[in-house]
Amino acid sequence: MKKIMLIGFGAMAQEVLARLPEGVVPGWILAREHHHPAIRARFGEQVMPIVSPVQCHALPDLVLECASQQAVADYAESILRRGWRLAVISTGALADERLYQRLQDACREGGQLMPLSGAVAGLDGLSVAREGGLTSVMYQSCKSPDSWRGSLAETLLDLDAITTRQVFFHGSARQAAQQFPANANVAATIALAGIGMDHTSVELVVDPATQRNTHTLHAVGAFGELTLELCGYPLARNPKTSLLAVLSAVHACRQLTDD
């Protein structure tokens, strides 16, 4: 039986817990203290609720972050320095160059950092194309107004008054990931697989006619040209993210049983 440490107990974490593959169980859940009674009520003594990785005195088979960019900033370095494997869904945190360098240094002590594919596909092809040289990588994220609520988008346009599809942000993957931490982790994921945070172009779009989160990737290089579009359903309890992001975390857990 493989035991994981889960960081987070929100909508995404709940979806991952509901889909854990056979042979994988949570051993620890790192969450704010107000979640601990609910964790104990659900799992009893089988799961230990914690507020810091140092409270775990065993070796998790995997630490799975399903919380936020802030959680990555708060806990990732100490986890990696303990020599643990850490799978990260909030890859936008890696747009912080100083944090990313510290995590790279921590990996030299035996830890393993695994950025998950999240809500997008085609990263294997993008990584392969990078070997021959990439000229440009463009990523566009299109979501409904509800999916952009609570983000910087609310200060850039009136989400209640939008009647047509509209591009409201154009910049680098680093800018997108840092300015839209709950909405644009895919931009960072694509940048890590391709030509980097500052050279990956990003457009963020709101469309009142859509009920899906659409991710479009376009890359050009010595290999030729790659275009990919993925239309994913958002989580009912958190429309800022896609069901496919949850499934990428579940897949990381399933791989444990194949080791």
C-alpha positions as CSV (number, residue, x, y, z in Angstrom):
1,M,0.0,0.0,0.0
2,K,1.4,3.4,-1.0
3,K,0.9,6.3,1.4
4,I,0.8,9.9,0.2
5,M,0.9,13.3,1.9
6,L,-1.7,15.6,0.5
7,I,-1.3,19.4,0.8
8,G,-4.7,21.0,0.8
9,F,-8.2,20.1,1.7
10,G,-10.1,22.3,-0.7
11,A,-12.2,21.5,-3.8
12,M,-9.3,20.0,-5.8
13,A,-8.0,18.0,-2.9
14,Q,-11.5,16.6,-2.3
15,E,-11.8,15.6,-5.9
16,V,-8.4,13.8,-5.8
17,L,-9.3,12.0,-2.6
18,A,-12.5,10.7,-4.2
19,R,-10.5,9.3,-7.2
20,L,-7.4,7.8,-5.5
21,P,-6.5,4.6,-7.3
22,E,-6.6,1.2,-5.6
23,G,-3.4,0.7,-3.6
24,V,-2.9,4.4,-2.8
25,V,-4.2,6.0,0.5
26,P,-3.7,9.3,2.2
27,G,-1.5,9.1,5.3
28,W,-1.2,12.8,6.1
29,I,-3.1,15.8,5.0
30,L,-1.4,19.2,5.5
31,A,-4.1,21.8,5.9
32,R,-5.1,24.7,8.0
33,E,-6.2,23.8,11.5
34,H,-9.9,24.6,10.9
35,H,-10.0,21.6,8.5
36,H,-8.6,19.2,11.0
37,P,-11.9,18.2,12.6
38,A,-13.4,17.4,9.2
39,I,-10.3,15.3,8.3
40,R,-10.5,13.4,11.6
41,A,-14.3,12.8,11.1
42,R,-13.7,11.5,7.6
43,F,-10.7,9.3,8.1
44,G,-10.4,8.7,11.8
45,E,-6.9,7.5,12.9
46,Q,-6.0,6.4,9.4
47,V,-5.0,9.9,8.4
48,M,-2.9,12.4,10.4
49,P,-3.9,16.1,9.9
50,I,-0.8,18.3,10.1
51,V,0.1,22.0,9.6
52,S,3.8,21.4,8.7
53,P,5.7,18.7,6.9
54,V,8.0,18.4,9.9
55,Q,5.2,16.8,11.8
56,C,5.5,13.7,9.6
57,H,8.2,11.4,10.9
58,A,7.8,8.7,8.3
59,L,8.5,8.7,4.6
60,P,5.6,9.4,2.3
61,D,5.7,7.7,-1.1
62,L,4.7,11.0,-2.6
63,V,3.8,14.5,-1.4
64,L,1.0,15.9,-3.6
65,E,0.3,19.6,-3.6
66,C,-3.3,20.5,-4.4
67,A,-3.6,23.8,-2.7
68,S,-2.1,27.0,-4.1
69,Q,1.0,28.8,-5.2
70,Q,1.4,30.0,-1.6
71,A,1.5,26.4,-0.4
72,V,4.4,25.7,-2.8
73,A,6.2,28.7,-1.5
74,D,5.6,27.8,2.1
75,Y,6.4,24.1,2.1
76,A,8.1,22.9,-1.1
77,E,11.7,23.6,-0.1
78,S,11.5,21.9,3.3
79,I,9.8,18.9,1.7
80,L,12.5,18.5,-1.0
81,R,15.4,19.0,1.5
82,R,14.0,16.0,3.4
83,G,14.6,13.9,0.2
84,W,10.9,13.4,-0.6
85,R,9.1,13.4,-3.9
86,L,6.9,16.4,-4.5
87,A,4.3,16.6,-7.2
88,V,3.1,20.2,-7.8
89,I,-0.2,21.3,-9.4
90,S,0.3,25.0,-8.7
91,T,3.2,25.3,-11.1
92,G,2.8,29.1,-11.3
93,A,4.7,29.3,-8.0
94,L,7.8,28.4,-10.1
95,A,7.5,31.7,-11.9
96,D,9.3,33.2,-8.8
97,E,12.9,32.8,-10.0
98,R,14.4,32.9,-6.5
99,L,12.0,30.2,-5.2
100,Y,12.6,28.0,-8.3
101,Q,16.4,28.3,-7.7
102,R,16.0,27.3,-4.1
103,L,13.9,24.3,-5.1
104,Q,16.5,23.3,-7.7
105,D,19.2,23.5,-5.0
106,A,17.0,21.4,-2.6
107,C,16.6,18.7,-5.3
108,R,20.4,18.3,-5.2
109,E,20.0,17.0,-1.7
110,G,17.9,14.1,-2.9
111,G,14.4,15.5,-3.3
112,Q,12.4,15.2,-6.6
113,L,10.2,18.0,-7.9
114,M,7.5,16.9,-10.3
115,P,5.5,19.6,-12.0
116,L,2.2,18.0,-13.1
117,S,0.7,18.6,-16.5
118,G,-2.5,20.0,-14.9
119,A,-5.2,21.1,-17.3
120,V,-3.2,20.8,-20.6
121,A,-1.9,18.1,-22.8
122,G,0.9,17.8,-25.4
123,L,3.8,18.7,-23.1
124,D,5.7,15.6,-24.1
125,G,5.7,16.8,-27.8
126,L,6.6,20.4,-26.7
127,S,9.6,19.1,-24.7
128,V,10.7,16.9,-27.6
129,A,10.4,19.9,-30.0
130,R,12.6,22.0,-27.6
131,E,15.5,19.7,-28.3
132,G,15.6,21.0,-31.9
133,G,15.0,24.6,-31.0
134,L,11.8,26.5,-30.5
135,T,11.2,29.8,-32.2
136,S,7.9,30.7,-30.4
137,V,5.4,29.3,-28.0
138,M,2.0,30.9,-27.6
139,Y,-0.6,29.8,-25.0
140,Q,-4.2,31.0,-24.7
141,S,-6.6,30.3,-21.9
142,C,-10.3,31.0,-22.5
143,K,-12.8,30.6,-19.6
144,S,-16.3,31.8,-18.6
145,P,-16.8,35.0,-16.5
146,D,-17.4,32.8,-13.4
147,S,-14.0,31.2,-13.8
148,W,-12.3,34.6,-13.7
149,R,-14.1,35.9,-10.6
150,G,-11.9,36.6,-7.6
151,S,-9.0,37.3,-9.9
152,L,-7.3,40.5,-11.3
153,A,-9.7,40.2,-14.2
154,E,-12.4,41.8,-12.1
155,T,-10.3,45.0,-12.0
156,L,-9.6,44.9,-15.7
157,L,-13.2,44.5,-17.0
158,D,-16.8,44.2,-15.7
159,L,-17.4,40.4,-15.7
160,D,-21.2,41.0,-15.3
161,A,-21.4,43.1,-18.4
162,I,-19.4,41.0,-20.8
163,T,-21.5,40.0,-23.8
164,T,-18.8,38.9,-26.3
165,R,-15.5,37.0,-26.2
166,Q,-12.7,39.4,-25.1
167,V,-8.9,39.1,-24.6
168,F,-8.1,41.0,-21.4
169,F,-4.4,40.0,-20.8
170,H,-1.4,39.6,-23.1
171,G,2.0,39.1,-21.6
172,S,4.6,36.5,-20.6
173,A,4.0,33.2,-18.8
174,R,5.8,34.6,-15.8
175,Q,3.5,37.7,-15.7
176,A,0.4,35.6,-16.2
177,A,1.3,33.0,-13.5
178,Q,2.1,35.8,-10.9
179,Q,-0.8,38.1,-11.7
180,F,-3.4,35.3,-11.9
181,P,-2.2,32.7,-9.4
182,A,-5.4,30.7,-9.2
183,N,-6.1,30.8,-12.9
184,A,-2.9,30.6,-15.0
185,N,-0.8,27.7,-13.6
186,V,-1.0,26.1,-17.1
187,A,1.0,29.0,-18.5
188,A,3.9,28.2,-16.2
189,T,3.6,24.5,-16.9
190,I,3.9,25.1,-20.7
191,A,6.8,27.5,-20.1
192,L,8.7,24.9,-18.1
193,A,8.2,22.4,-20.9
194,G,9.1,24.8,-23.6
195,I,11.1,28.0,-23.9
196,G,10.8,29.5,-20.4
197,M,8.7,31.9,-18.4
198,D,9.8,35.1,-20.1
199,H,9.7,33.9,-23.8
200,T,6.3,32.1,-23.7
201,S,3.5,34.4,-24.8
202,V,0.2,34.2,-23.0
203,E,-3.3,35.5,-23.8
204,L,-6.2,35.3,-21.2
205,V,-9.7,35.4,-22.6
206,V,-13.2,35.7,-21.1
207,D,-16.1,34.3,-23.1
208,P,-19.7,34.5,-21.8
209,A,-20.8,31.9,-24.3
210,T,-18.6,29.1,-23.0
211,Q,-19.0,26.6,-20.2
212,R,-15.6,25.0,-20.7
213,N,-12.0,26.0,-20.0
214,T,-10.3,26.0,-23.4
215,H,-6.5,25.8,-23.5
216,T,-4.8,26.4,-26.9
217,L,-1.1,25.8,-27.4
218,H,0.8,26.9,-30.6
219,A,4.5,26.3,-31.0
220,V,6.9,26.9,-33.9
221,G,10.5,25.6,-34.3
222,A,13.0,23.6,-36.3
223,F,10.7,20.6,-36.0
224,G,7.8,22.4,-37.7
225,E,4.6,23.6,-36.1
226,L,2.4,22.3,-33.3
227,T,-1.2,23.4,-32.5
228,L,-3.2,21.8,-29.8
229,E,-6.6,22.8,-28.4
230,L,-8.1,21.2,-25.3
231,C,-11.6,22.0,-24.0
232,G,-12.0,20.8,-20.5
233,Y,-14.9,20.9,-18.0
234,P,-14.3,23.1,-15.0
235,L,-14.7,21.7,-11.5
236,A,-18.3,22.4,-10.2
237,R,-16.9,23.5,-6.9
238,N,-14.1,25.5,-8.3
239,P,-14.6,26.8,-11.9
240,K,-11.1,28.4,-11.9
241,T,-9.6,25.0,-12.5
242,S,-10.4,22.0,-14.8
243,L,-11.3,18.4,-14.1
244,L,-8.2,17.4,-16.1
245,A,-6.0,19.1,-13.5
246,V,-7.5,16.8,-10.9
247,L,-6.9,13.8,-13.1
248,S,-3.3,14.7,-13.6
249,A,-2.8,14.5,-9.8
250,V,-4.7,11.2,-9.7
251,H,-2.4,9.9,-12.5
252,A,0.7,10.8,-10.5
253,C,-0.7,8.7,-7.7
254,R,-1.5,5.8,-10.0
255,Q,2.1,5.8,-11.2
256,L,3.1,4.9,-7.6
257,T,1.6,1.5,-8.0
258,D,3.6,0.9,-11.2
259,D,6.9,1.6,-9.5
